[in-house]
Amino acid sequence: MARSTQLPGNPYTNAFAITPSDVTQLAGVVGLWIGGTGTVVVEMLNPESAAATVTFSAVPAGVILPISVRRVLAATGATLILGLRR
């Protein structure tokens, strides 16, 4: 049986680079780490209704946005984005 190595207070177990795209769907993303300052435009994951597009303006470098998203859209100006999974 596999053992979890997740530490208390650290909800992320995997990170991967994200290239903003209007067509690429992301699975299991529960946070975004923003490496370069800018606007982040996402399609939120909302199982209760259709996806909603949200713009986060002037997100500073080094911030983690603890959000579940379906897509990081091409209109995003921030750079060096990592998707975070549990």
N, C-alpha and C positions, 0 to 999 in steps of 0.2 A: 504494500500500500504506500502511495506517495505521501510524503509529509509536506505540509505547507511551511515555507520559510518566511512568510509575511510577518513583519515586525509590528507590534502594537503602535498605532498612530501613523503607520505608513500604509495607506490604502492601495498603493500602486505596485504592481509586480512586473509590469512590462511597459516599455516605451518604444515608439517607432516614429520615424520621420513622416511628416504629412506634407504633401504638395497640394495646395489649395486647388480645388476642382469643382465644377458644377455638376459633374456626373459620378465621381467616385464616391461610393457609399462606404462608410466606416462602421465596423462592427465592434461593439463592446467598449467604445471609448467613453470614459467617465471623467476625463480631465484633459486639458490642453496646457502644455508648458510653452510659453512664448519667449523665444530667444532674442528677437529683434522687435523693437517698439513699432507699434502701428495699430491699424484698425483690424479687428477680427470679425468676419461675417460668417455666421454659421446657420445651418439648418438644425434646429434643436430636435432631439428625439423625445417625442411626447406620445406615449402609447394611448393616451385618452382621445387624441384628435389628430388631425392632419399636421404635418410638420410646420413649424413656424420659423421664419427667418428673423434672426436677431443680429444687430450690429453692436459690437463692443468697441467704443471709440477710445483712441489714445491709450491702448494697453501698453504698460511699460515692460521693458525687457526683464526677464527673470520671474515673471508672474505665472502662477498656475491658476487657470480658470477651472474650478471644479464643476464642470458641466458635461452632460451627456449629449452628444451630437451625432447626427446622421451624416453630415457633410461639413467640411470647411470650404466655403465657397471661393471662387476665383477672384471675387472683389476684395478679398483680404489683402491688406497691405503689410501686415506684420510678417516677419520672416523667422526662419529656423524654428518651426513649430513641431513639437513632439506630441503625439497622441499617447495618452496614458490609459492603461487597462489594469483591472484588478486580477 
